Amino acid sequence: MTEDRLQELRGQVDEINLKLLDLLNQRAKVVSEIGKVHAHLGNTFYDPVREGQMLQALEMANLGPFSNETIKALFREIFRASMALEESQTKAKIKVQRKAPGERTIITMPDGVTQIGNSAFQIIAGPCAIESMEQMDETAAALAERGVKFLRGMAYKPRTSPYEFQGLGEPGLKIARQVADKYGQFIVSEIMDKSQLQMMFDYVDVFWVGARNMQNAYLLKALGQQQKPVILKHSFGATMEEFLYAAEYIVSSGNPNVILIERGIRSFEKWTRAGLDIGAVAALKLETHLPVVIDISHSAGRRDIAVPMARAAKAVGVDGLMVEVHPNPPVAMSDSKQQLYIQQFHEMMDALGELTVVGSGD
């Protein structure tokens, strides 16, 4: 063996390296196009079945000298880099993605004064469900006393059991509208299906998409074709990435006025109704310019920890919280254990008033 032979072989390796580089970049361009198709279809980028099929084909075609394990390890790194490329390119085009540290969406209500997303900590409060004029009026009066402008009240209740209270429907919305007008408040109510949009439009100021409908693309697109604010609640089984893509359906359809609500995710823990990941909420504030609110009632599922939950929500730098309040929770027709007594609501507001937050999620 001579030095010339060594240089000859090294030259062959260099030539192969350049060919591999060219092929890898060609592959990356094709993968980039695949990413665009996935984004259009609303799919996740990672497809374990497809990855398995490719690895199996490579094993069958491998003639050595590399072992199949080595080949699989090399190509898994290529797959990982390709998926990262798809995600980075798609994120750069997502409308709800924060592009600069100070970017934020500020939603202004019809009074021209009330805003959410402008660093003011907003409270969205009211009963779980609209039950009667007396119930709504007593609750709204207490909320108005503390300056709360967003009155929640559900006329349609998606329940786990079809035999439980399903809400009053349109008569409930009429009650809510009358009470809200009396106290100068805005109605926040859940829409279940796009067929309800026209009927609810004159009653509701802020449409609310519940966790069960977070990925109902037809509903999200319909809400994107009107301009009233939309509260989108995080499904208890969805990732944050899926949550943002759900919001993208609304924004990309023409409505930028979207508020994200975190309500916790399903876990094995039984002491609370859902696991509220404060770290994920903080990350969400960094990832999106949309206002973010925490639902302390559905995440806790109990009223006795409302004050520390509310303080934690404000401390993490979100734009507000949602909480259920009822004049007499034990007789409430739904979610009685998590609704606050009016006195407890006042105690929560006092605790929030004592908390000063330095800085924010922006």
C-alpha positions as CSV (number, residue, x, y, z in Angstrom):
1,M,0.0,0.0,0.0
2,T,1.3,3.4,-1.0
3,E,0.6,7.0,-0.1
4,D,-0.9,7.5,-3.5
5,R,-3.4,4.6,-2.9
6,L,-4.4,6.2,0.4
7,Q,-5.1,9.6,-1.3
8,E,-7.0,7.8,-4.1
9,L,-9.3,6.1,-1.6
10,R,-9.8,9.4,0.4
11,G,-10.7,11.1,-2.9
12,Q,-13.4,8.4,-3.5
13,V,-14.8,9.0,0.1
14,D,-14.9,12.8,-0.5
15,E,-16.7,12.2,-3.8
16,I,-19.2,9.9,-2.1
17,N,-19.7,12.4,0.7
18,L,-20.6,15.1,-1.8
19,K,-23.1,12.7,-3.5
20,L,-24.6,11.9,-0.1
21,L,-24.9,15.6,0.8
22,D,-26.7,16.2,-2.5
23,L,-29.0,13.3,-2.0
24,L,-29.7,14.4,1.6
25,N,-30.6,17.9,0.5
26,Q,-32.8,16.5,-2.3
27,R,-34.6,14.4,0.3
28,A,-35.0,17.4,2.6
29,K,-36.8,19.3,-0.2
30,V,-39.2,16.4,-0.8
31,V,-39.8,16.2,3.0
32,S,-40.5,19.9,3.1
33,E,-43.2,19.4,0.5
34,I,-44.6,16.5,2.5
35,G,-44.7,18.8,5.6
36,K,-46.8,21.4,3.7
37,V,-49.3,18.6,2.8
38,H,-49.4,17.5,6.4
39,A,-50.0,21.1,7.6
40,H,-52.8,21.6,5.1
41,L,-54.5,18.4,6.2
42,G,-54.0,19.2,9.9
43,N,-51.9,16.0,10.5
44,T,-49.1,15.6,13.0
45,F,-45.7,15.3,11.4
46,Y,-44.6,12.0,13.0
47,D,-46.0,8.9,11.4
48,P,-44.6,5.8,13.3
49,V,-46.2,3.4,10.8
50,R,-44.5,5.1,7.8
51,E,-41.2,5.2,9.7
52,G,-41.4,1.5,10.4
53,Q,-42.2,0.7,6.8
54,M,-39.1,2.7,5.6
55,L,-36.8,1.0,8.1
56,Q,-38.0,-2.4,7.1
57,A,-37.4,-1.7,3.4
58,L,-33.9,-0.5,4.2
59,E,-33.2,-3.7,6.2
60,M,-34.3,-5.8,3.3
61,A,-32.2,-3.9,0.8
62,N,-29.1,-3.8,3.0
63,L,-26.2,-5.9,1.6
64,G,-23.6,-4.8,4.1
65,P,-21.0,-4.3,5.4
66,F,-23.0,-2.1,7.8
67,S,-25.3,-4.2,10.1
68,N,-29.1,-3.6,10.0
69,E,-28.9,-2.0,13.4
70,T,-26.3,0.5,12.2
71,I,-28.4,1.3,9.1
72,K,-31.5,1.9,11.2
73,A,-29.6,4.1,13.7
74,L,-28.2,6.3,10.8
75,F,-31.6,6.6,9.1
76,R,-33.4,7.4,12.4
77,E,-31.1,10.4,12.7
78,I,-32.0,11.4,9.1
79,F,-35.7,11.0,9.9
80,R,-35.3,13.1,13.1
81,A,-33.6,15.9,11.2
82,S,-36.3,15.8,8.5
83,M,-39.1,16.0,11.0
84,A,-37.4,19.0,12.7
85,L,-37.2,20.7,9.3
86,E,-40.9,20.1,8.6
87,E,-41.8,21.5,12.0
88,S,-39.6,24.6,11.8
89,Q,-40.8,25.6,8.3
90,T,-44.5,25.1,9.2
91,K,-44.2,27.0,12.5
92,A,-42.7,30.0,10.6
93,K,-46.0,30.2,8.7
94,I,-48.5,29.6,11.4
95,K,-50.5,32.7,12.1
96,V,-50.9,32.1,15.8
97,Q,-47.2,31.5,16.4
98,R,-45.4,34.4,18.1
99,K,-42.8,35.8,15.7
100,A,-41.3,38.4,18.0
101,P,-41.0,38.7,21.9
102,G,-43.4,41.7,22.1
103,E,-46.0,40.5,19.7
104,R,-49.4,40.2,21.2
105,T,-53.1,40.1,20.1
106,I,-55.3,42.5,22.1
107,I,-59.0,41.9,21.8
108,T,-61.2,45.0,22.3
109,M,-64.9,44.5,23.2
110,P,-67.7,46.5,21.7
111,D,-67.6,49.1,24.5
112,G,-64.2,50.2,23.2
113,V,-62.8,50.0,26.7
114,T,-62.7,46.4,27.8
115,Q,-59.8,44.5,26.5
116,I,-58.1,41.2,27.0
117,G,-54.5,40.5,26.0
118,N,-53.2,44.0,27.0
119,S,-51.6,42.9,30.3
120,A,-54.7,43.6,32.4
121,F,-55.8,40.5,34.3
122,Q,-59.4,39.7,33.2
123,I,-61.9,37.6,35.1
124,I,-64.5,35.5,33.2
125,A,-67.0,34.3,35.8
126,G,-70.5,33.1,36.3
127,P,-72.5,29.9,36.8
128,C,-71.6,26.7,35.1
129,A,-75.1,26.7,33.5
130,I,-77.9,29.2,33.2
131,E,-80.7,27.9,35.4
132,S,-83.0,30.8,36.1
133,M,-83.3,34.6,35.9
134,E,-82.9,34.9,39.7
135,Q,-79.7,32.8,39.7
136,M,-78.1,34.8,36.9
137,D,-79.1,38.1,38.3
138,E,-77.8,37.5,41.8
139,T,-74.5,36.2,40.3
140,A,-74.1,39.0,37.8
141,A,-74.7,41.6,40.4
142,A,-71.9,40.2,42.6
143,L,-69.5,40.1,39.7
144,A,-70.4,43.6,38.6
145,E,-69.6,44.8,42.1
146,R,-66.0,43.6,41.5
147,G,-65.8,45.0,38.0
148,V,-66.1,41.7,36.2
149,K,-67.1,42.4,32.6
150,F,-67.3,38.8,31.2
151,L,-70.3,36.8,32.4
152,R,-70.2,33.1,31.6
153,G,-73.3,31.0,31.3
154,M,-73.9,27.9,29.3
155,A,-77.3,27.4,27.6
156,Y,-76.1,24.2,26.1
157,K,-74.3,21.6,28.4
158,P,-72.4,18.8,26.8
159,R,-72.6,16.1,29.5
160,T,-71.0,12.7,29.8
161,S,-74.4,11.1,30.4
162,P,-77.3,11.9,28.0
163,Y,-79.6,11.7,31.0
164,E,-78.1,14.7,32.9
165,F,-79.1,18.3,32.6
166,Q,-78.3,19.5,29.1
167,G,-79.1,23.3,29.5
168,L,-82.0,25.6,28.9
169,G,-81.1,26.3,25.2
170,E,-82.3,29.5,23.6
171,P,-84.5,30.5,26.6
172,G,-81.4,30.4,28.7
173,L,-79.6,32.7,26.3
174,K,-82.4,35.2,26.5
175,I,-82.0,35.3,30.3
176,A,-78.3,35.7,30.1
177,R,-78.6,38.6,27.5
178,Q,-81.1,40.4,29.6
179,V,-79.0,40.1,32.8
180,A,-75.8,41.1,31.0
181,D,-77.4,44.2,29.5
182,K,-78.6,45.2,33.0
183,Y,-75.1,45.1,34.5
184,G,-73.1,46.2,31.4
185,Q,-71.4,42.8,30.9
186,F,-70.5,40.6,28.0
187,I,-72.0,37.1,27.6
188,V,-69.6,34.2,27.1
189,S,-71.4,31.0,26.1
190,E,-70.5,27.7,24.6
191,I,-71.5,26.8,21.0
192,M,-71.9,23.1,20.3
193,D,-72.3,23.1,16.5
194,K,-72.0,25.4,13.6
195,S,-75.8,25.1,13.0
196,Q,-76.3,27.2,16.2
197,L,-74.2,30.1,15.1
198,Q,-77.0,32.2,13.5
199,M,-79.4,31.7,16.4
200,M,-76.7,32.5,19.1
201,F,-75.2,35.5,17.3
202,D,-77.6,38.1,18.8
203,Y,-77.3,36.8,22.4
204,V,-73.6,36.0,22.7
205,D,-70.6,38.5,22.8
206,V,-67.9,35.8,23.0
207,F,-68.3,32.4,21.5
208,W,-66.8,29.5,23.5
209,V,-65.6,26.2,22.0
210,G,-65.4,23.6,24.7
211,A,-62.8,20.9,25.1
212,R,-64.9,18.3,23.4
213,N,-65.1,20.4,20.3
214,M,-61.5,21.6,20.2
215,Q,-60.8,19.7,17.0
216,N,-64.2,20.2,15.3
217,A,-62.7,21.7,12.2
218,Y,-66.1,22.6,10.7
219,L,-67.1,24.5,13.8
220,L,-63.7,26.2,14.0
221,K,-63.8,27.3,10.4
222,A,-67.4,28.7,10.8
223,L,-66.3,30.7,13.8
224,G,-63.4,32.0,11.8
225,Q,-65.8,33.5,9.2
226,Q,-67.3,35.9,11.8
227,Q,-65.5,38.5,13.9
228,K,-66.8,38.0,17.4
229,P,-64.1,36.8,19.9
230,V,-63.8,33.0,20.3
231,I,-62.6,31.3,23.4
232,L,-61.0,28.0,22.5
233,K,-60.6,25.5,25.4
234,H,-57.7,23.0,25.4
235,S,-59.0,19.4,25.1
236,F,-57.9,17.3,28.1
237,G,-56.3,14.8,25.7
238,A,-54.5,17.1,23.2
239,T,-51.0,18.3,23.0
240,M,-50.1,22.0,23.0
241,E,-49.2,21.7,19.3
242,E,-52.6,20.3,18.5
243,F,-54.1,23.1,20.6
244,L,-52.4,25.8,18.5
245,Y,-53.3,24.1,15.3
246,A,-57.0,24.2,16.4
247,A,-56.6,27.9,17.0
248,E,-55.0,28.2,13.5
249,Y,-58.3,26.9,12.0
250,I,-60.1,30.0,13.4
251,V,-57.4,32.6,12.7
252,S,-56.6,31.3,9.2
253,S,-60.3,31.4,8.3
254,G,-60.4,35.2,9.0
255,N,-61.0,35.8,12.7
256,P,-57.9,36.9,14.7
257,N,-59.9,37.4,17.9
258,V,-59.1,34.1,19.6
259,I,-58.5,33.5,23.4
260,L,-56.9,30.2,24.5
261,I,-58.1,28.6,27.7
262,E,-56.1,25.9,29.6
263,R,-58.3,23.6,31.6
264,G,-55.8,20.9,32.5
265,I,-55.3,17.4,31.0
266,R,-56.5,14.0,32.1
267,S,-54.1,12.1,34.3
268,F,-54.2,9.3,36.9
269,E,-54.5,11.9,39.8
270,K,-57.8,11.8,41.6
271,W,-57.4,14.8,44.0
272,T,-58.1,17.2,41.2
273,R,-60.4,17.0,38.2
274,A,-57.5,17.6,35.7
275,G,-53.8,18.1,35.8
276,L,-53.0,21.7,35.3
277,D,-49.4,22.0,33.9
278,I,-48.3,25.5,34.8
279,G,-45.1,25.0,33.0
280,A,-46.9,24.2,29.8
281,V,-49.0,27.3,30.2
282,A,-45.9,29.5,30.6
283,A,-44.5,27.9,27.4
284,L,-47.8,28.5,25.6
285,K,-47.5,32.2,26.4
286,L,-44.1,32.2,24.8
287,E,-45.2,30.3,21.7
288,T,-48.3,32.3,20.8
289,H,-49.3,36.0,20.7
290,L,-52.9,35.1,21.5
291,P,-54.3,35.8,25.0
292,V,-54.2,32.9,27.4
293,V,-56.6,32.2,30.2
294,I,-56.7,29.5,32.9
295,D,-59.9,27.8,33.9
296,I,-59.4,27.1,37.6
297,S,-62.8,25.5,38.1
298,H,-62.5,22.6,35.6
299,S,-58.8,22.0,36.3
300,A,-59.4,21.8,40.1
301,G,-62.9,20.3,40.2
302,R,-63.3,21.6,43.7
303,R,-63.9,25.0,45.3
304,D,-61.7,24.7,48.3
305,I,-58.4,25.4,46.4
306,A,-59.8,28.2,44.2
307,V,-57.7,30.9,45.9
308,P,-54.2,29.3,45.5
309,M,-55.2,28.2,42.0
310,A,-56.2,31.8,41.1
311,R,-53.0,33.2,42.6
312,A,-50.9,30.7,40.6
313,A,-52.8,31.6,37.4
314,K,-52.0,35.3,37.9
315,A,-48.4,34.6,38.9
316,V,-47.6,32.6,35.8
317,G,-48.4,35.7,33.7
318,V,-51.5,34.7,31.8
319,D,-54.1,37.2,30.7
320,G,-56.9,36.1,33.0
321,L,-58.9,33.3,34.6
322,M,-62.2,31.6,34.3
323,V,-64.1,30.6,37.4
324,E,-67.6,29.3,38.1
325,V,-69.7,31.2,40.7
326,H,-73.2,30.3,41.9
327,P,-75.5,31.7,44.6
328,N,-76.1,28.3,46.0
329,P,-73.6,25.7,44.6
330,P,-75.0,22.6,46.4
331,V,-78.3,22.9,44.4
332,A,-76.6,23.7,41.1
333,M,-77.8,21.5,38.2
334,S,-74.2,20.8,37.1
335,D,-70.6,20.8,38.5
336,S,-71.8,21.7,42.0
337,K,-68.5,20.8,43.7
338,Q,-66.4,23.2,41.8
339,Q,-68.6,26.3,41.7
340,L,-67.8,29.0,44.3
341,Y,-70.2,30.6,46.7
342,I,-70.4,34.3,46.1
343,Q,-68.6,35.0,49.3
344,Q,-65.8,32.7,48.2
345,F,-65.6,34.6,44.9
346,H,-65.1,37.9,46.9
347,E,-62.3,36.2,48.9
348,M,-60.6,35.1,45.7
349,M,-60.8,38.6,44.3
350,D,-59.3,40.0,47.5
351,A,-56.5,37.5,47.3
352,L,-55.8,38.4,43.6
353,G,-55.8,42.1,44.5
354,E,-53.0,41.5,47.1
355,L,-50.8,39.8,44.5
356,T,-48.5,41.9,42.4
357,V,-46.8,40.2,39.5
358,V,-43.5,41.6,38.2
359,G,-43.1,40.9,34.4
360,S,-45.3,38.6,32.3
361,G,-45.3,35.8,29.8
362,D,-44.4,38.3,27.1
